[in-house]
C-alpha cells in the first residue's frame, strides 16, 4: 500500500534543501566584532551571561522556554539598571551585533 508521505515532494527534496541552507549559513559571519568569522557558531543563551551592545550592558536574569528576562545597565560596577522582559526571538535580534563578554572581560568592565 502506497502512502502519501512516501511520495511527497517536500520529503524527497528535504535533504537538498537542508544542504542548501547549511551552505548558505557557512557564508554568514558569526557577529559584528567577533574574532572568528570563518564559521557560524551555535550560541546558547544562559543565565548571567553579559552582552556588550554599544555603551550598554545586557545581563540575562531569567531564561524560560519562550521568554528572556534581562537587565540593561550603563555601568556594570554599580549594577543599576532596568529589568526588561522579551521573547527569545526579540532578544536574539537585539543582541545580533552585541559581543558576549567572557568572565575576565566582565571583571575588567567592573573595575572601571
N, C-alpha and C positions, 0 to 999 in steps of 0.2 A: 504494500500500500504506500503510495507516494503522499508525502505531506507538503504543505505549503512552505514550511521552514527550510526544507532541503533544496528548494528551487528558488528561494528568494534572492533577487539580485543584490539586495542590501547585504545579506550574509556572504554571498560569493565575493563581493568587492571589498569586504571589510579589511582583509589583510593588506590590500593595495592602498586603501585609504589610510590605514594606520601607518604604513610605511611612509606615505607622502607627508603625513603630519609630523612624524618623527624627523624626517629630513628637513622640514621647514623649521622645526624647533631648534635644530643644531645651529642654524644661522642666526638665531636671536641672541644678543648679548645678555648676560645674567642681570646686571643692573648698572645704572649710571654710576661711574666712580668705582666699580668693583675691580678687584685685582685680576680676576680670571674672567675673560670674555670668550675663551675658546670653547667652553662647554656651558650648557644650560644646567645649572644645579637645582636640584629639588630642595626647596626651603621649607622647613617645618616651623610653624608658629608654636612658641612655647611661652608659658607664664614667666614673667620677669625679664623677657627679652627687652632690650633698649634699642630703639631705632633713632638715628640722627637724620632729620629732614630739614634742610635749610638751617635756620637758627633755633630749631625746636627739637625737643626730645620726646619720643613716644615710648612709654613703658606698658607692656601688656600686663594687666592686673588680673583678669579672669578670662578664661577661654572655654567657650561652650561649643556645641556641635555647629551651630549656625551663627553664633554671636561672639563678638570680641569686646571686652571692656578694657579700655586703656586710659592712661593719664597723659595729658600733654603738659610739658614743663619747658620753661625757658632756661632754667638752671638746675642741673642735677644735684648740686650740693645742697640747695635749700629744699628741694622736693616739693615746692609749692606749684600747684597746677590745677587743672580742671579734669574731672572724670568724664569720659565720653563713652557711649555705647554705640556700636556699629555692627553691621553684618560682616561676616568674614570677607565677602566679596568687596564691600566698600573699603574695608581696612586694607586688603591686599592692593586695591587700586591706589589707596593713599600712600602706601609705603613703596610703591613701584620704583621711585627714584631715590629712595632712602638707603642709608647704609646701616647694616646691623653691627652694633658695637660689641666687640669682644670684652670680656670682663676687665682686661688690662686697660683697654681704651676707656671704658666706663669709669674706672678709678682715676684715670688722668683727667677726665672732664670734671669729676667731683672735686679734685684738688684745686681747680681754677677758681 
